[in-house]
Amino acid sequence: MAVLTEVLRERASSHPDRVAYIAGETEISFGDFDRRVDRVASALAGAGVGRDDRVAILDKNSLEYAEQLFGAARIGAVQVPVNYRLAPDEVAYIVNNAKAKVFIVGPEFVPVLDAIADKLEHTSLSVVINGGDTAYQDYAAWIDAAPDTAPEYEPASSDVFVQLYSSGTTGRPKGVMLTHDNFFAALAVTNDLWEIDESSVLMIAMPMYHVAGNVLSVSSIYNGLAGVIAREPDPTLIAKGIERHKVTHIFLVPVLLQFMQLIPEVAEADMSSLKLLLYGASPISEDVLRGAMRMLPNTEFMQVYGLTEVTGAITMLPAEDHDPDGPNTHRLRSAGVPNATTKIKIVDPATQEEVPTGQVGEIICQTPQNMKGYWGLPDATASALSDDNWFRTGDVGYMDEDGYIYMHDRVKDMIVSGGENIYPAEIENVLMSHPAVTDCAVIGVPSDKWGETPKALVVLSEDVSEQDIIDFCRERLAHFKCPSTVERRDEIPRNPTGKILKRELREPYWEGHDRAVH
């Protein structure tokens, strides 16, 4: 089967009555979902959408999201999921950048559509889900009016299947083009590692605009198992959904695992059906991980590391390494080992020469999961992806003698102080071990003497002096790495996956200055 839409066709043929997705009170079988996808493809074609055209969607997780993903692909078009936490002008930027002909909007986001409708440069049709009372085309009426046979289209596995936009923590978001081949490579790994059978139930708890939510949505079809669509990543709803649907497999980000341990309703839920919990997308503290393992004593844990540009995960820390009291507890701080089809090297960011084992450098990877490229940005693609398919992740870390990868930072977050490279994550790990620090971020700020120096921004549970925190770091780190100043904050800004918005934190300090590392 060359493309994912053909996989869906095969699933619908081999087990048409098996449940494909569950969304709220709605269940849909593989057979019915396949027929819906045909009708969606016809509706899109009737709106003038064809091969290589883009279809944007702004919604929380929904059945419509999934059927649009496959419906667009069935005629060679490409879904463009839009982060629903963006401001209206940011949404308009993505829809315009993708040149989306059709824009589908969830009911909560009609005000966003109202605000940007006259700014959309390429969009000829805007459709609202449950939109009967709005000025726009109602989604159900639009689909129901379409023919039930999809137009003919000859697919290729190298075709772009979805265009996800990077989070844009370092500038304008870029459209990441992921192909059917990319998804096949990413999902083949699940067959070996997830121990899936006919009774498995997968929860799609991450937003579908995020690579994890998107890949898991496709996994339900690829692996032929029921996918429980969580409308949004709410810890209580997730826990209750696990209990209700006897979910066996889930991916969560660390911040959700942290919140789940604090909510009484989560503690009351029966989550014993959960066999495997995958986690990743941002760093996790050892305390949060240990607490999650106590909360789910019968569940295996597996950490994964990856990026949008590599179609999700390229490494995994296996369940057997999740032993807090075993001989290899240091591995709990690692991102695990490369997947079977992935090669990873650690290189000097400036020269791209490989560095010795144990030395910190930029992580680069060669894998069939590497993106086709950035939409409309050939120069950015060329600087990130070599001719022989090595992708520069922009992440900094090292590989130990056993092949485990340890993350440090983003290259762009690295602080260069007096010619020394300083990685904020190293300082943040020390700060988080201080009993009064509940959250923190370390950034580089201008220094007349050193060029820049580390500054710690901390959220505290009790009053602690700036000097006490600096002294705490100096007992544990080389002095040049330690914060020269400490500032107390009420909270640390993060994007929806829990990544700290370093650029936003740095900007006020760098106004009027040039910075070597951006």
Buried (B, 14 or more C-beta within 10 A) or exposed (E): BBBBBBBBBBBBEEBBEBBBBBBEEEBBBBBBBBBBBBBBBBBBBBBEBEEEBBBBBBBBBBBBBBBBBBBBBBBBBBBBBBBBEBEBEBBBBBBBBBBBBBBBBBBBBBEBBBBBBEBBEBBEBBBBBBBEEBEBBBBEEBBEEBEEEBBEBEBEBEBBBBBBBBBBBBEEBBBBBBBBBBBBBBBBBBEEBBBBEEEBBBBBBBBBBBBBBBBBBBBBBBBBBBBBBBBEBBBBBBBBBBBEBBBBBBBBBBBBBBBBBEBEEBEEBEBEBBBBBBBBBBBBBBEBBBBBBEBBEEBBBBBBBBBBBBBBBBBBBBBEBBEEEEEEEEBBBBBBBBBEBBEBBBBEBEEBEEBEEEEBBBBBBBBBBBBBBBBEBEEEBEEBBBEEEBBBBBBBBBBEEEEBBBBBBBBBBBBBBEEEBBBBBBBBBBBBEBEBBBBBBBBBBBBEEBBBBBBBBBBBEEEBEBEEBBEBBBEBBEEBBBBBEBEEBEEBEBBBBBBBBBBEBBEEBBEEEEBEBE
